[in-house]
C-alpha cells in the first residue's frame, strides 16, 4: 500500500479549509515571466497561486518553497516541490532561510491562521520582506479600498468580504490604499502595475497619462467591467472610470496593484489576457502592429452626438465605412482597428459595419447619452438604418438581423442609477404620449364640432330649397315652361300621339 506523504506543517495550518480563487491567469504569468530572472536560487511563493504561476517559478528556481495555510490545498500541491502548510509567522519562526525571490501576488490577507498573532498589514509586509536576501525581488499584491468598484458597491460593508481573511485587514489604518502610501511602506518601487481584473494589468505610469477613449483607458475600462460583473453596483463603472481617466487618476482608483521591489527584468506596458503591449513614442506596439495612442472612433462619435453636430457625425460615419476592416468602434483608433477585440469570422464588411452601428446604438441609448435624434427613432431600427445610410450601406432587415447576431445582446444595466434613468425616460415617454393623445382628442373634438356645424348648414340648405320649390316663383316658372312647349305644333302632335298610344295599350 502506497503511503500518502503530507507536506511539512508549520504553525497556523487550517483544516477543513480551502482558499478559493488563487492568484494567477495569463496576464500575471506573463508579467512574472518578464519580472523574474531566468535562473533563480531560492524562491518563496506565499499564498494561493494557480498552476501557471507555480509552473513558471518551478522552471526557473533551483529551490522552490510554496506556503499555503490550507491542509487540503497543500496536499493537492505536494507534487510541485517543497510545499509548506501553515501561516507566514510559522514559516518565519521555523525556517530562517532567506529567499532570492518572494512572490505574494495574492496579497497578504490569506497568509495567517487562527494561531497567528494579530499582525496588521505593515507588520505582515515586514515579516515577508524579512525572509528576503539583500536586493531580492519581492512581488506583492495590494488591494485598493478607494477603487471605483469599491466606491460603487451597493452591498453593506459586512457583506463585501468573505471569511477568506482570517484576520480582516479592510479596517486596518496602516494598510496602504494609494500609490503614495505604497511608496511610504516600501520606498521607491521598481514596478507598479494597476490590476483591473485577473486578466488586465497596466503600468501605473502609462495609466496616469491616458485619457478617455485612448487604448490604455480602453483596456482599463474593459478590465473594470470584468471586475464589476459579479458585484452589485450603485451605478455603471463607465462614467466614473471615464471621469477618472480625464483627471489622470485611473491608477488611483484601480481595484489593486502588483508591486515589485528589488531587481527585476524589463517589462511591458500592458498585459491583457494572453496579449501584451508596449507604449512607445509611435504608439502602442502589439506584436508586429502599431496602434496610435489616440481616441477611438466611439469616443469621437459620442462627442459629435452630444454636440448635435449631425453634419460632422455624417462625415465621420462615411469615413468609417472607408476604413477597410471593420471592428467595433471602441476598437478603432485613427480609422485603424486595434488587435484588442475578438475577430468576426465569416462575416462580410457590411455585416460587420451593421454590427458596429448596432453595438454603438446600444451603448449610446443604454448609457443615456445625449444625441440629436428624436426619441421615437431610438425605439426601433431607425437609428441604425440612418447611420448605415450615412456609411453608404442600405440597411435591409436581413443585414440588421445578421448584425444583431454579431453584436450580441446589449448589456443589461441593473444598477439603481440606470434603473432610475430608465424610469425617468419611461416617465418622459408616458408624458409625451399623454400629450400626444390629448392633442389627438382635442383635434377629434374640433372635427366633431365642424361636422355638426356642416350638418346644420346642410339641413338649413335643404329646408331653404324645399321652401323655394313650393313658392309662387317656381310654380310660375313651371307654368311658363309648359306653355312654351305648347307653342311648337310638332312637339304638341308628338305628345298627343304618345299619350293616345299609351291610353290604347292600357
Secondary structure, DSSP 8 states (H G I E B T S, - for coil): -------EE-TT-BSS----S-B--HHHHHHHHHHS-SSEEEEEEES-B-HHHHHHHHHHEEEEEEEESBHHHHHHTGGGSEEEES-HHHHHHH----EEEEEETT-SGGG--TTS----HHHHHHHHHTTEEEEEEEEEEEE-TT-HHHHHB-S-GGGSS-TTSSS--TT-TTS--SHHHHHHHH-S-SEEEEEEETTEEEEHHHHHH--TTSHHHHHHHHHHHHHHTTS-BSS-HHHHHHHHHHTT-TGGGSSEEEEEESS-----SEEETTEEEEEETTEEEETTEEE-SS-BHHHHHHHHHHTT-HHHHHHHHHHHHTSSS---GGGEETTEE-TTS---TT--HHHHHHHHHHHHHHHHHHTT---SS-HHHHTSSHHHHHHHHHTT----HHHHHHHHHHH-S-----SHHHHHHHHHHHHHHHHHHHHHHHHHHHHHHHHHHHHHHHHHHHHHHHHHHHHHHTSHHHHHHHHHHHHHHHT-HHHHHHHHHHHHHHHHH-
